[in-house]
Amino acid sequence: MDADSITGFVAVKLDAETYMGEIYMVAVDPAFQGCGIGSALTQFALDWMKKAGMSIAMVETGGDPGHAPARHTYEKLGFRLLPIARYFKKL
């Protein structure tokens, strides 16, 4: 890795009406996963949201085994799971 390499990114939405920030994407190059980059990006997003006046942060991820590392990262940083049911029907 060099200074010009991109190893990951985070994307955030801010809602000024609800004061809620949403992390809607965190991505880390597979070659660098498990090195703390996802945690650092998520913490950066949380700090940025707080400075922007948000009072709550939200993130969604899958419940399958492939998303277990993401869930671990979010829980490690203080996110708590809200048990909800989301139903879909193909039309």
C-alpha positions as CSV (number, residue, x, y, z in Angstrom):
1,M,0.0,0.0,0.0
2,D,1.2,3.5,-0.8
3,A,-0.1,7.0,-0.2
4,D,-1.9,7.0,-3.5
5,S,-3.8,3.7,-2.8
6,I,-7.5,3.6,-1.9
7,T,-8.1,0.8,0.5
8,G,-11.7,1.8,1.5
9,F,-14.4,4.4,1.7
10,V,-17.5,5.3,3.7
11,A,-20.7,7.0,2.4
12,V,-23.0,9.0,4.7
13,K,-26.4,10.7,4.4
14,L,-27.5,13.4,6.8
15,D,-31.1,14.3,7.5
16,A,-31.3,17.7,9.0
17,E,-35.0,17.3,9.9
18,T,-34.6,14.2,12.0
19,Y,-31.0,14.8,13.0
20,M,-30.2,11.3,11.9
21,G,-27.1,10.4,10.0
22,E,-27.0,7.1,8.0
23,I,-23.9,5.2,7.1
24,Y,-25.2,3.6,3.9
25,M,-22.0,2.1,2.7
26,V,-18.6,1.0,4.1
27,A,-16.2,-0.8,1.7
28,V,-12.7,-2.1,2.3
29,D,-10.5,-3.7,-0.3
30,P,-10.5,-7.4,0.5
31,A,-6.7,-7.5,0.6
32,F,-6.9,-5.1,3.6
33,Q,-10.0,-6.4,5.5
34,G,-9.4,-7.3,9.1
35,C,-6.8,-4.5,9.6
36,G,-9.1,-2.0,11.3
37,I,-9.8,0.1,8.3
38,G,-13.6,-0.5,8.4
39,S,-13.7,0.5,12.1
40,A,-11.6,3.6,11.4
41,L,-13.9,4.7,8.5
42,T,-17.0,4.1,10.6
43,Q,-15.6,6.1,13.5
44,F,-14.7,8.9,11.0
45,A,-18.3,8.9,9.8
46,L,-19.6,9.0,13.3
47,D,-17.4,11.9,14.3
48,W,-18.4,13.8,11.1
49,M,-22.1,13.2,11.8
50,K,-21.7,14.5,15.3
51,K,-19.9,17.7,14.1
52,A,-22.7,18.2,11.6
53,G,-25.3,18.2,14.4
54,M,-26.7,14.8,14.1
55,S,-28.0,13.2,17.3
56,I,-28.4,9.6,16.1
57,A,-26.5,7.4,13.7
58,M,-28.0,4.4,11.8
59,V,-26.5,1.7,9.7
60,E,-28.0,-1.4,8.1
61,T,-26.3,-4.6,7.1
62,G,-27.2,-8.2,6.2
63,G,-27.9,-10.9,8.8
64,D,-26.1,-13.6,6.8
65,P,-22.7,-15.0,7.7
66,G,-20.9,-12.9,5.1
67,H,-21.9,-9.7,6.9
68,A,-20.8,-11.0,10.3
69,P,-17.6,-8.8,10.2
70,A,-19.6,-5.7,9.5
71,R,-22.0,-6.5,12.4
72,H,-19.0,-7.0,14.7
73,T,-17.6,-3.7,13.7
74,Y,-20.8,-1.8,14.3
75,E,-21.5,-3.5,17.6
76,K,-17.9,-2.8,18.7
77,L,-18.4,0.9,18.0
78,G,-21.6,1.0,20.1
79,F,-24.4,0.4,17.6
80,R,-27.2,-1.7,19.0
81,L,-29.5,-4.0,16.9
82,L,-33.1,-2.9,16.6
83,P,-35.2,-6.0,16.1
84,I,-37.6,-5.2,13.2
85,A,-39.4,-7.2,10.6
86,R,-39.3,-6.1,7.0
87,Y,-41.6,-7.9,4.7
88,F,-41.4,-8.1,0.9
89,K,-43.8,-9.5,-1.7
90,K,-43.0,-10.0,-5.4
91,L,-45.7,-8.5,-7.6
